[in-house]
Amino acid sequence: MANINVRTQVKPQKDKPRILLVDDHPVARQGVRLLIEAAGDLSVCGEAPDADEAITLIPKLKPDLVIIDLSLKGKPGLELIKDLTARYEKLLMLVLSMHDENMYAERALRAGARGYIMKQEATEKILLAIRRILAGDIYVSEAIAARVLRQLAVSGNQPLKSSLDLLTDRELEIFQFLGHGKPVREIAKILHLSTKTIEAHREHIKEKLNLASSSELLRMAIQVTMEAE
């Protein structure tokens, strides 16, 4: 009887989804990297401290998903999301930020992100969010999902707009910092901008919100921030 060599064709194992981390805090990036890689079915292909580095790395690393912090040196995270949405139609993005979701989640989704998580709940939610987004879903908290549905029910097609929609992404970021009682110098340090730049943004915010003084702006920022939280 002739020997017949049967060669079993082993189906190649699918590569793990590749994730790029964009955050200007090295410790934060390290924590997220350890969490993701400990899962076993995901991989971190690279890290970037700012938008410019992220834009440089993406065509080289070809990530499946980018996790983006909103507070970045130079170009804000929301602007990076808009830029990447225009450049890469299929690139998935998840926001991981300290900024309150009530003020930023919808804006991030409109910019092109597929999910939003606040950093204080990242440990228990980030892996779930990553897997849902990779599967084609959108991930936000139940509270944000319910709010968007309520707005759509009231307005028909478009979510209701507020006066804060007049603000640019950077102006909204500064508005929230003012609402948390942070002085101009501290905001400038956090955002890696000059105090003059922050003061100029503050004046633009006042004009757009039709406020007569800095004290009126501060009162409104505190009120809105407290309501959001």
Phi, psi and omega per residue, in radians:
M1 nan 2.243 -3.084
A2 -1.262 2.451 3.063
N3 -1.316 2.285 3.117
I4 -1.978 2.052 3.114
N5 -1.464 2.013 3.117
V6 -1.752 2.040 -3.129
R7 -1.698 1.981 3.138
T8 -1.349 2.153 -3.134
Q9 -1.541 1.940 -3.115
V10 -1.514 2.173 3.127
K11 -1.197 2.177 -3.112
P12 -1.067 2.439 3.130
Q13 -1.229 2.348 -3.131
K14 -1.158 2.379 3.126
D15 -1.085 2.605 3.081
K16 -1.201 2.508 3.051
P17 -0.985 2.397 -3.065
R18 -1.735 2.306 -3.051
I19 -2.174 2.315 3.071
L20 -1.857 2.314 3.138
L21 -1.781 2.240 3.120
V22 -2.149 1.823 -3.108
D23 -2.743 2.419 -3.088
D24 -1.471 0.044 3.096
H25 -1.890 1.955 -3.117
P26 -1.008 -0.661 -3.129
V27 -1.139 -0.697 3.113
A28 -1.121 -0.754 3.115
R29 -1.070 -0.738 -3.119
Q30 -1.106 -0.729 3.137
G31 -1.091 -0.758 3.131
V32 -1.184 -0.703 3.116
R33 -1.025 -0.840 -3.125
L34 -1.073 -0.709 -3.141
L35 -1.112 -0.780 -3.105
I36 -1.191 -0.821 -3.055
E37 -1.240 -0.444 3.091
A38 -1.216 -0.344 -3.128
A39 -1.179 -0.537 3.075
G40 1.624 -0.491 -3.081
D41 -1.866 0.128 -3.121
L42 -2.318 2.739 3.112
S43 -2.405 2.553 3.054
V44 -1.708 2.031 -3.057
C45 -1.609 -0.204 -3.139
G46 3.091 2.987 3.137
E47 -2.397 2.591 3.103
A48 -2.435 2.392 -3.141
P49 -1.508 -0.209 -3.100
D50 -2.712 3.058 -3.073
A51 -1.125 -0.742 -3.106
D52 -1.050 -0.767 3.131
E53 -1.152 -0.665 3.117
A54 -1.083 -0.776 -3.135
I55 -1.098 -0.587 3.106
T56 -1.252 -0.686 -3.035
L57 -1.371 -0.558 -3.003
I58 -1.004 -0.848 3.130
P59 -1.160 -0.382 3.123
K60 -1.458 -0.738 -3.043
L61 -1.590 -0.398 -3.140
K62 0.868 1.050 3.122
P63 -1.225 2.694 3.037
D64 -1.470 -0.487 -3.106
L65 -2.585 2.474 3.097
V66 -2.045 2.231 3.072
I67 -1.745 2.131 -2.952
I68 -2.148 2.283 2.962
D69 -1.492 2.556 -3.114
L70 -1.377 -0.518 -3.110
S71 -1.627 1.699 -3.138
L72 -2.142 2.656 3.048
K73 -1.176 2.328 -3.123
G74 1.445 -2.099 -3.117
K75 -1.187 2.227 3.119
P76 -1.109 2.771 -3.122
G77 -1.033 -0.668 3.130
L78 -1.129 -0.651 3.093
E79 -1.173 -0.637 3.087
L80 -1.108 -0.740 3.121
I81 -1.042 -0.795 3.116
K82 -1.075 -0.726 -3.133
D83 -1.108 -0.821 -3.114
L84 -1.194 -0.583 3.081
T85 -1.075 -0.700 3.133
A86 -1.236 -0.585 -3.071
R87 -1.466 -0.693 -3.014
Y88 -2.256 1.753 -3.030
E89 -1.080 -0.613 -3.037
K90 -1.740 0.005 -3.118
L91 -1.225 2.236 3.141
L92 -1.582 2.467 -3.120
M93 -2.374 2.426 3.097
L94 -2.192 2.256 3.091
V95 -1.553 2.289 3.044
L96 -2.212 1.844 -2.931
S97 -2.502 2.741 3.041
M98 -1.413 -0.258 -3.096
H99 -1.222 2.483 -3.072
D100 -1.089 2.277 -3.097
E101 -1.103 -0.499 -3.128
N102 -1.118 -0.430 3.140
M103 -1.744 -0.386 -2.969
Y104 -2.107 -0.384 -3.008
A105 -1.036 -0.864 -3.117
E106 -1.124 -0.685 3.119
R107 -1.115 -0.682 3.120
A108 -1.150 -0.713 3.112
L109 -1.150 -0.696 3.098
R110 -1.118 -0.536 3.140
A111 -1.279 -0.385 3.118
G112 2.280 -0.075 3.102
A113 -1.214 2.705 3.128
R114 -1.853 0.028 3.124
G115 -2.978 2.845 -3.119
Y116 -2.531 2.218 3.086
I117 -2.323 2.402 3.022
M118 -1.463 2.508 -3.021
K119 -1.049 -0.548 -3.095
Q120 -1.193 -0.277 3.106
E121 -2.014 0.244 -3.030
A122 -1.117 -0.671 -3.035
T123 -0.979 -0.761 -3.070
E124 -1.614 -0.261 -3.015
K125 -1.979 -0.368 -2.952
I126 -1.136 -0.716 3.140
L127 -1.152 -0.691 3.083
L128 -1.077 -0.780 -3.139
A129 -1.108 -0.778 -3.137
I130 -1.033 -0.830 -3.084
R131 -1.172 -0.662 3.113
R132 -1.148 -0.738 -3.137
I133 -1.164 -0.740 3.099
L134 -1.089 -0.475 3.118
A135 -1.459 -0.038 3.084
G136 1.798 0.069 -3.127
D137 -1.660 3.042 3.021
I138 -1.930 2.439 -3.122
Y139 -2.112 2.067 2.941
V140 -2.451 2.941 3.129
S141 -1.168 2.807 3.121
E142 -1.060 -0.615 -3.125
A143 -1.128 -0.750 -3.139
I144 -1.212 -0.727 3.123
A145 -1.046 -0.752 3.138
A146 -1.145 -0.678 -3.130
R147 -1.152 -0.745 3.119
V148 -1.082 -0.735 3.126
L149 -1.123 -0.684 3.095
R150 -1.101 -0.752 -3.132
Q151 -1.115 -0.728 3.127
L152 -1.140 -0.628 3.133
A153 -1.149 -0.611 -3.116
V154 -1.387 -0.756 -2.995
S155 -1.635 -0.163 3.124
G156 1.612 -1.325 -3.073
N157 -2.038 -0.670 -3.033
Q158 -1.951 2.456 3.032
P159 -1.044 2.547 -3.139
L160 -1.084 2.446 -3.141
K161 -1.667 2.612 3.043
S162 -2.119 3.002 -3.141
S163 -1.101 -0.429 3.127
L164 -1.182 -0.340 3.084
D165 -1.165 -0.266 3.092
L166 -1.287 -0.347 -3.072
L167 -1.434 2.560 3.011
T168 -1.257 2.978 3.135
D169 -1.047 -0.747 3.136
R170 -1.180 -0.695 3.125
E171 -1.117 -0.684 3.110
L172 -1.128 -0.680 3.116
E173 -1.066 -0.802 3.128
I174 -1.158 -0.689 3.104
F175 -0.997 -0.754 -3.132
Q176 -1.196 -0.689 3.094
F177 -1.074 -0.691 3.071
L178 -1.077 -0.684 3.134
G179 -1.138 -0.427 3.079
H180 -1.584 0.150 3.050
G181 1.400 0.284 -3.116
K182 -1.439 2.312 3.110
P183 -1.276 2.892 -3.076
V184 -0.988 -0.773 -3.100
R185 -1.076 -0.690 3.139
E186 -1.215 -0.699 3.096
I187 -1.076 -0.749 3.130
A188 -1.049 -0.704 3.141
K189 -1.173 -0.752 -3.129
I190 -1.093 -0.738 -3.059
L191 -1.611 0.027 3.127
H192 1.051 0.696 3.122
L193 -2.150 2.893 3.104
S194 -1.375 2.755 3.100
T195 -1.106 -0.585 3.106
K196 -1.105 -0.686 3.115
T197 -1.131 -0.751 3.116
I198 -1.108 -0.741 3.127
E199 -1.103 -0.662 3.108
A200 -1.144 -0.744 3.080
H201 -1.067 -0.722 -3.133
R202 -1.059 -0.703 3.111
E203 -1.139 -0.701 3.120
H204 -1.127 -0.674 3.119
I205 -1.097 -0.785 3.117
K206 -0.999 -0.784 -3.122
E207 -1.119 -0.802 -3.096
K208 -1.163 -0.569 -3.127
L209 -1.636 0.072 3.098
N210 0.995 0.832 3.128
L211 -1.865 2.447 -3.007
A212 -1.465 -0.426 -3.038
S213 -2.555 2.916 3.103
S214 -1.169 -0.559 3.125
S215 -1.175 -0.655 3.068
E216 -1.123 -0.716 3.111
L217 -1.080 -0.786 -3.119
L218 -1.084 -0.754 3.134
R219 -1.082 -0.770 -3.137
M220 -1.150 -0.735 -3.125
A221 -1.083 -0.739 3.134
I222 -1.136 -0.769 -3.117
Q223 -1.098 -0.844 -3.111
V224 -1.113 -0.735 -3.132
T225 -1.128 -0.720 3.121
M226 -1.133 -0.699 3.122
E227 -1.158 -0.626 -3.133
A228 -1.185 -0.575 -3.084
E229 -1.540 nan nan
